[in-house]
């Protein structure tokens, strides 16, 4: 209801709203819009999006050492992909996620910086194998510069890999150290021998592997990294669930996630 303060009316009287703005009386018609009632499906979709946003953030934090500088739409793009993954993992008729059916391979090839995609510079095909104890990444023999392209000023490329494990059931994750090789560019064709990297594995966990190309040039004061906001090739090489059942005792010392499945 409206109230009179001795000079101005304030509040609602019928279909009219009285306001005081500075030293003037403002009269407005009351809005006729009805509140939109959310359906259960809309509420469920909103809940899934919130969970996807948290999971996407956990992944980005864990892999930040190799993600580096990303494009302006990356967070939105990655959250969208994560939402699609979680939507596909919902058991029909329930609000429960079954991560064994989640299509985490949607993340494969995700570019963190669309202004400088890895796929335009790195053409070798690393292979990934996983056992109960280890995740191995094998980089085949490479022809330079055909299979690894260099900016004109670059003298060296650091080819870096990182593996992060996510215990989605117990809401914990493990960040593993970045492993890399340095490839010097002598401005002539060269063959780079194969390389292999080994990371820890944990049954029943989500494994995400990133690949980053960091280019270096030489200056009068020493080596300088070329990568910047608009040039930072970084992508997800592979994402998959490790087979088996996760052991809470094995992951209890890992970092806590913000993501909660249920």
Secondary structure, 3 states (H helix, E strand, C coil): CCEECCCCEEEEECCEEEEEECCEEEEEECCCCCCCCCCHHHHHHHHHHHHHHHHHHHHHHHCHHHHCCCCCCHHHHHHHHHHHHHHHHECCCCCCECCCCCCHHHHCCCECCCCCCHHHCECCCCEEEECCCEEEEEECCEEECCCECCCCCCCEEEEEEEEEEEECCCCEEEECCCEEEEEECCCCCEEECCEEEEEECCCCCEEEEEEEEEEEEEECCEEEECCECCECCEEEEEEEECCCCCCHHHHCCCEECCCCCC
